[in-house]
Amino acid sequence: RKPIDYANYTLLYERFINANERHKQRDKTAVIYPLTRGSRHPEIYNINYMLSNILKHYGYFVALNVNDYFSEETEKALKIANNIFGFEDTDYIDELLHSRIIIEWNSINKAEYFP
């Protein structure tokens, strides 16, 4: 065996080992649709937060805990949000609804901070 020098070690580490670790981390946070009641995922925290702000903006109040759990309150908030968006009433979050929540939240916050 030949000893490996530091430059080659760094190159191999970055190219193979570190890339593999980044891939593993990305898989843990990837959203697998649909998200349904009882689901737990880091992105549900963001969804609950955005839903809470969107509903408040439109004058609705739902006691929504902002956490990473898809609860009964999240389901109620979704029904109201689907009504606001003109979507079919569903009890799950698919990719389309998730995108619509993000777009609505961005437009509301942009309007509030940049009138």
Stockholm file with secondary structure:
# STOCKHOLM 1.0

chainA/1-115         RKPIDYANYTLLYERFINANERHKQRDKTAVIYPLTRGSRHPEIYNINYMLSNILKHYGYFVALNVNDYFSEETEKALKIANNIFGFEDTDYIDELLHSRIIIEWNSINKAEYFP
#=GR chainA/1-115 SS CCCCCHHHHHHHIIIIIHHHHHHHHHHHHCCCSCEETTCBCHHHHHHHHHHHHHHHHTTCCCCCCCSSBCCHHHHHHHHHHHHHHTCCCCSEECHHHHHHHHHHHHHHHHHHHCC
#=GC SS_cons         CCCCCHHHHHHHIIIIIHHHHHHHHHHHHCCCSCEETTCBCHHHHHHHHHHHHHHHHTTCCCCCCCSSBCCHHHHHHHHHHHHHHTCCCCSEECHHHHHHHHHHHHHHHHHHHCC
//
